[in-house]
Amino acid sequence: MYSVFTGKRERYGRRLLTDIRVFLKKEPHQFITVYEFAAYCSLDVEDLYAYLD
């Protein structure tokens, strides 16, 4: 299955979340917020919320 946000497969999404956690110095069990994801990927938060609604 492909991601709505990236157009990539699930495995890429998991790797991306891991990279974001490393960049933000978060532990593996900590969540990534929509704002953190948007900032890391240079996306507009409002565009992400449009997909989530």
N, CA, C and O atoms as a MOPAC input file, in Angstrom:
PM7 MOZYME 1SCF
protein

 N      0.83300 1    -1.16900 1     0.00000 1
 C      0.00000 1     0.00000 1     0.00000 1
 C      0.88600 1     1.24300 1     0.00000 1
 O      1.94500 1     1.26000 1     0.62700 1
 N      0.45100 1     2.26500 1    -0.69700 1
 C      1.22100 1     3.49100 1    -0.81800 1
 C      0.69300 1     4.56800 1     0.11300 1
 O     -0.50600 1     4.63700 1     0.38300 1
 N      1.58600 1     5.39600 1     0.59700 1
 C      1.22400 1     6.48100 1     1.50000 1
 C      0.55900 1     7.61800 1     0.74100 1
 O      0.94100 1     7.92800 1    -0.38700 1
 N     -0.42300 1     8.22700 1     1.35400 1
 C     -1.09700 1     9.37900 1     0.76400 1
 C     -0.16100 1    10.57800 1     0.71400 1
 O     -0.19000 1    11.34800 1    -0.24600 1
 N      0.66100 1    10.74100 1     1.72900 1
 C      1.52500 1    11.91500 1     1.82700 1
 C      2.74800 1    11.82400 1     0.93800 1
 O      3.10600 1    12.80000 1     0.27900 1
 N      3.39100 1    10.67600 1     0.90800 1
 C      4.67000 1    10.56600 1     0.20200 1
 C      4.57600 1     9.84200 1    -1.13300 1
 O      5.44400 1    10.01700 1    -1.98800 1
 N      3.54400 1     9.03500 1    -1.32800 1
 C      3.45300 1     8.24600 1    -2.54300 1
 C      4.37300 1     7.03600 1    -2.52300 1
 O      4.57900 1     6.37700 1    -3.54300 1
 N      4.91800 1     6.75500 1    -1.35800 1
 C      5.84800 1     5.63500 1    -1.20100 1
 C      5.19800 1     4.51200 1    -0.40800 1
 O      4.09000 1     4.66400 1     0.10600 1
 N      5.88100 1     3.40500 1    -0.31500 1
 C      5.37000 1     2.25100 1     0.42300 1
 C      5.50100 1     2.42700 1     1.92700 1
 O      6.18100 1     3.33900 1     2.39900 1
 N      4.84900 1     1.55100 1     2.67400 1
 C      4.82600 1     1.62300 1     4.13600 1
 C      6.22500 1     1.57300 1     4.73300 1
 O      6.51600 1     2.27600 1     5.70100 1
 N      7.07900 1     0.75800 1     4.16600 1
 C      8.44000 1     0.63000 1     4.69500 1
 C      9.18800 1     1.96200 1     4.64900 1
 O      9.92400 1     2.29700 1     5.57700 1
 N      8.99700 1     2.71600 1     3.57200 1
 C      9.61800 1     4.03800 1     3.46600 1
 C      9.07500 1     4.95700 1     4.56400 1
 O      9.83300 1     5.71700 1     5.16800 1
 N      7.77800 1     4.88900 1     4.82100 1
 C      7.16800 1     5.70600 1     5.86300 1
 C      7.72900 1     5.41300 1     7.23700 1
 O      7.96500 1     6.32400 1     8.03000 1
 N      7.94100 1     4.13400 1     7.51700 1
 C      8.53900 1     3.75700 1     8.80200 1
 C      9.95800 1     4.28400 1     8.92600 1
 O     10.36200 1     4.76600 1     9.98500 1
 N     10.70700 1     4.19100 1     7.84200 1
 C     12.08700 1     4.69600 1     7.83200 1
 C     12.09300 1     6.21700 1     8.00400 1
 O     12.94600 1     6.76600 1     8.70100 1
 N     11.14300 1     6.88600 1     7.36800 1
 C     11.04400 1     8.33300 1     7.48900 1
 C     10.75600 1     8.74100 1     8.93500 1
 O     11.35400 1     9.69200 1     9.43900 1
 N      9.84900 1     8.03600 1     9.60000 1
 C      9.56200 1     8.33200 1    11.00000 1
 C     10.78600 1     8.10000 1    11.88200 1
 O     11.03800 1     8.86400 1    12.81300 1
 N     11.53900 1     7.05100 1    11.59100 1
 C     12.77600 1     6.78800 1    12.33500 1
 C     13.77200 1     7.92400 1    12.12800 1
 O     14.40200 1     8.38300 1    13.08100 1
 N     13.91200 1     8.37300 1    10.89100 1
 C     14.82700 1     9.48400 1    10.59700 1
 C     14.40600 1    10.75800 1    11.31900 1
 O     15.25300 1    11.49800 1    11.81900 1
 N     13.10000 1    11.01800 1    11.37600 1
 C     12.60500 1    12.20400 1    12.06600 1
 C     12.89700 1    12.10200 1    13.55800 1
 O     13.30700 1    13.08200 1    14.18000 1
 N     12.68700 1    10.92000 1    14.13700 1
 C     12.98000 1    10.73600 1    15.56500 1
 C     14.46000 1    10.97900 1    15.86000 1
 O     14.79800 1    11.62100 1    16.85400 1
 N     15.32700 1    10.47500 1    15.01300 1
 C     16.77000 1    10.69200 1    15.19800 1
 C     17.08800 1    12.18500 1    15.09300 1
 O     17.83900 1    12.72200 1    15.90700 1
 N     16.52100 1    12.84500 1    14.09800 1
 C     16.75600 1    14.27000 1    13.88900 1
 C     16.29500 1    15.09100 1    15.09000 1
 O     16.95700 1    16.05000 1    15.48500 1
 N     15.15300 1    14.70800 1    15.66800 1
 C     14.58200 1    15.44100 1    16.79900 1
 C     15.09500 1    14.93900 1    18.15800 1
 O     14.71200 1    15.45500 1    19.20800 1
 N     15.96100 1    13.93300 1    18.11700 1
 C     16.51200 1    13.33400 1    19.33400 1
 C     15.41100 1    12.78800 1    20.24400 1
 O     15.41000 1    13.02200 1    21.45200 1
 N     14.47500 1    12.05600 1    19.63600 1
 C     13.39400 1    11.42700 1    20.38400 1
 C     13.68100 1     9.94200 1    20.53300 1
 O     14.41300 1     9.34900 1    19.74100 1
 N     13.09300 1     9.35900 1    21.55700 1
 C     13.20500 1     7.92600 1    21.78800 1
 C     12.26300 1     7.18300 1    20.82300 1
 O     11.29300 1     7.76400 1    20.33600 1
 N     12.54800 1     5.91200 1    20.55200 1
 C     11.70600 1     5.14700 1    19.62000 1
 C     10.23200 1     5.05400 1    20.01900 1
 O      9.37200 1     4.90200 1    19.15100 1
 N      9.92900 1     5.14200 1    21.31000 1
 C      8.53700 1     5.02600 1    21.74500 1
 C      7.77900 1     6.35400 1    21.69300 1
 O      6.56200 1     6.37300 1    21.88000 1
 N      8.47300 1     7.45600 1    21.44300 1
 C      7.82700 1     8.76700 1    21.42200 1
 C      7.16800 1     9.03400 1    20.07200 1
 O      7.67400 1     8.63800 1    19.02200 1
 N      6.03600 1     9.71000 1    20.12900 1
 C      5.28700 1    10.02100 1    18.91400 1
 C      5.87900 1    11.20600 1    18.17400 1
 O      6.57700 1    12.03600 1    18.75700 1
 N      5.58800 1    11.27300 1    16.87600 1
 C      5.92800 1    12.40900 1    16.03900 1
 C      4.63000 1    13.17700 1    15.79600 1
 O      3.62600 1    12.58700 1    15.39800 1
 N      4.64400 1    14.47200 1    16.03000 1
 C      3.43700 1    15.26200 1    15.81900 1
 C      3.29400 1    15.64700 1    14.34600 1
 O      4.23700 1    15.54900 1    13.56200 1
 N      2.10000 1    16.08000 1    14.00400 1
 C      1.84100 1    16.55000 1    12.64000 1
 C      2.73000 1    17.74900 1    12.34000 1
 O      3.24100 1    17.88700 1    11.22900 1
 N      2.91200 1    18.60400 1    13.31900 1
 C      3.75100 1    19.79200 1    13.12200 1
 C      5.21000 1    19.41300 1    12.88100 1
 O      5.87200 1    19.99700 1    12.02300 1
 N      5.70800 1    18.44100 1    13.63100 1
 C      7.09500 1    17.99100 1    13.44900 1
 C      7.27700 1    17.33600 1    12.08400 1
 O      8.27000 1    17.58100 1    11.39900 1
 N      6.31100 1    16.50100 1    11.68900 1
 C      6.37000 1    15.85600 1    10.37400 1
 C      6.36600 1    16.90200 1     9.26300 1
 O      7.16300 1    16.82800 1     8.32800 1
 N      5.46900 1    17.87100 1     9.37200 1
 C      5.36800 1    18.91700 1     8.35400 1
 C      6.65100 1    19.72900 1     8.26500 1
 O      7.12400 1    20.02400 1     7.16800 1
 N      7.21200 1    20.09000 1     9.40100 1
 C      8.44600 1    20.87800 1     9.40200 1
 C      9.60000 1    20.09300 1     8.78200 1
 O     10.36600 1    20.64100 1     7.99000 1
 N      9.72600 1    18.83000 1     9.13200 1
 C     10.81600 1    17.99700 1     8.61600 1
 C     10.69900 1    17.81400 1     7.10200 1
 O     11.70300 1    17.82300 1     6.39000 1
 N      9.47400 1    17.64900 1     6.61800 1
 C      9.23800 1    17.38800 1     5.18800 1
 C      8.97200 1    18.65800 1     4.38300 1
 O      8.68300 1    18.59000 1     3.18900 1
 N      9.06800 1    19.81300 1     5.03400 1
 C      8.80600 1    21.10400 1     4.37800 1
 C      7.41700 1    21.15000 1     3.74700 1
 O      7.25100 1    21.55700 1     2.59700 1
 N      6.42900 1    20.72400 1     4.52500 1
 C      5.04400 1    20.73000 1     4.07000 1
 C      4.23600 1    21.70700 1     4.91200 1
 O      4.62800 1    22.06000 1     6.02500 1
 N      3.10900 1    22.13600 1     4.36900 1
 C      2.20300 1    23.00900 1     5.09900 1
 C      1.30900 1    22.16000 1     5.99700 1
 O      0.71800 1    21.18000 1     5.54400 1
 N      1.21400 1    22.53200 1     7.25100 1
 C      0.42700 1    21.77300 1     8.21700 1
 C     -1.03400 1    21.70600 1     7.78700 1
 O     -1.68400 1    20.67500 1     7.96300 1
 N     -1.54300 1    22.76900 1     7.23900 1
 C     -2.95200 1    22.80400 1     6.81700 1
 C     -3.21900 1    21.79100 1     5.69600 1
 O     -4.30100 1    21.20700 1     5.64000 1
 N     -2.25400 1    21.57900 1     4.81500 1
 C     -2.40200 1    20.57400 1     3.75700 1
 C     -2.48600 1    19.17700 1     4.35300 1
 O     -3.26100 1    18.34500 1     3.88000 1
 N     -1.69700 1    18.91400 1     5.38500 1
 C     -1.73900 1    17.61100 1     6.04100 1
 C     -3.07500 1    17.40000 1     6.74000 1
 O     -3.65100 1    16.31400 1     6.67300 1
 N     -3.56300 1    18.43100 1     7.40900 1
 C     -4.86000 1    18.30900 1     8.08700 1
 C     -5.99500 1    18.10100 1     7.08800 1
 O     -6.98800 1    17.45400 1     7.41900 1
 N     -5.87000 1    18.62900 1     5.89200 1
 C     -6.88500 1    18.41000 1     4.86100 1
 C     -6.96000 1    16.93600 1     4.49200 1
 O     -8.05100 1    16.42100 1     4.24700 1
 N     -5.82600 1    16.24700 1     4.44700 1
 C     -5.81000 1    14.80900 1     4.16900 1
 C     -6.35700 1    14.00500 1     5.33400 1
 O     -7.00200 1    12.97600 1     5.13700 1
 N     -6.09600 1    14.47800 1     6.55600 1
 C     -6.52800 1    13.74400 1     7.71900 1
 C     -8.02900 1    13.85300 1     7.95700 1
 O     -8.62900 1    12.96500 1     8.56400 1
 N     -8.63600 1    14.93100 1     7.48500 1
 C    -10.08400 1    15.10100 1     7.66700 1
 C    -10.76400 1    14.30600 1     6.63300 1
 O    -11.99400 1    14.28600 1     6.57900 1

